[in-house]
Amino acid sequence: RVNPREVRGKIVGGGVVVKPRLFGLMVLPGKKTTLMQTTMISKAINQRFNYMDRGAKKGVADPKDDDYIDLKLDPRYRGNLSRYFSVMLHVAIGESDSEREERLRKLRSMLMEPTSAMSAAMQLEAIGARGIEILIEGLESPDLQVRFLAAEALAYQDKHLAVPVLKEAAETESAFRWHALAALSSITHVSALDALDSLLHVSSAETRYGAFRAQKKRADNSPVFNAEKLGENGQFVLHTIPSNGEPMVHYTRSREPEIVLFGDPIELRIPEFLDCGREILIKGSEDGTQIKVCRFQPGQETRVEYCAPRVKDFIHALANVGLSYGRIIQLLDQTKREDLLVARLVADATPRPSRSYGQDSEDSEEVTAPPPTNLMPLPDLFHVRPAVRVRTSDEDVDSP
C-alpha cells in the first residue's frame, strides 16, 4: 500500500544522489531500552568498526536515542552493505575475555565444518583481530566452501592472504563468484589487483565483466579502462580493456549505459548492405576497405561517417552520426546475428542469485539451482535492477 504522503516518480534519464545515504540500527518495538544501553551497544560496535575523520579515528556508531543508533559506513564494506549489517549484528555485547576465549575455541571447530562454517566465519569477522588466526587456519581446509568463507572474512579485514582462495573461487565456482570478486575489490594489497587483472582474460563472461566492475570500484578513473564518453552529452561510456582472452563485447541494459570491449582491435566483417531501417544506411565503402555509415533525417543534411572495420571505430561512427545508446546496442546485436562481428557479444553478464554451492554450475553459465541457503545476499557492487524498456530517440523500438 502506498503512503499518500509520499511523493513518488521516475527519473527517465537517471540521476545522481548528492546527499549521503543515512542508515542506523533500531531496537525492536516493545523492548525497554535506555540511552545507556544503546551507548553500550555503540561502544561494542565501535571497538570493532571505525574510520578516519580528519586524521582522527572515530567509531561508526553514535547513539541518538533510547532505541536508535546512527551508523557510518566502514569504507571496506562500500560494495557490500548487506554484509556490513550482518557482521555488525554478530558483534558480542558485554562479552568478557574468558567468554571470548571459550567462544573462539568453539568457532575453530565450527569453521572447519562446512555446515557451520558460514556462521563461524561471520562471528570471527565480527570479533576482528583476535579471530584472524583461526580464519587463516581455515584457508588450509580441503573443502572449497570452508576456504572461501574464511578468505571472504579475511578480505574485509584487508588481509591479502585471502587473495589466492578468492581468485580460485571466482574462477571455478559460480555460486561464490560474485562474493569473491566483491571481497577482492575491498583488499588494498596489490596482489588483489593482480588477481582481478588475471580474471579479465578467462573464458567466463561473468567472471571477466565482474572483475572489470570490481576493478572499476577500486579506481573509477583508472587509465587502464580507457573510458570514453560518447553520444549526446556523454550519454554512454565505452571502455577498452587489453585482453589476451577471447575477444568479447559486453553491453548493459541496466545501471549506467556502458559498452566494454575485451580486446582491441576487435574485427568486423565489412557488410555489403545492413538493413537498419529508413534512417540508417550501413554498407561497405566504394573501395571495400571501410564501413560507410549514413543517417538520413527529414529537413537535415545527411550525416556520413567512414570507419575501419573494427568494433571500436564502428561504435564511434554510430555515435558521431547521432545515434542513441539504445540504437547502437541494437546494431551491435544485428551485426552478431548477421555474422559480421568476429567476437562474443554479451549483454548484462551479471549474477543470478538462484545458484547454490554443491551443483555442477561452474562449467556452464546457464545452469541454475535451488535458492542458496549458505550464501549472503548479492553484494551491492553487483546488484542490478531488472532490465527495463529502453526507447531510442530515433525509433520507437526496444533494446535487444
Helices and strands as residue ranges (DSSP letters): E 23-26, H 35-48, E 50-53, E 56-59, E 61-65, E 68-71, G 75-77, H 81-88, H 97-111, H 117-127, G 129-131, H 132-138, H 144-155, G 160-162, H 163-172, H 174-186, H 190-199, H 205-218, G 223-225, E 228-230, E 236-241, E 248-251, E 258-262, E 274-275, E 280-284, E 291-295, E 303-307, H 311-320, H 325-337, E 344-347, G 380-382
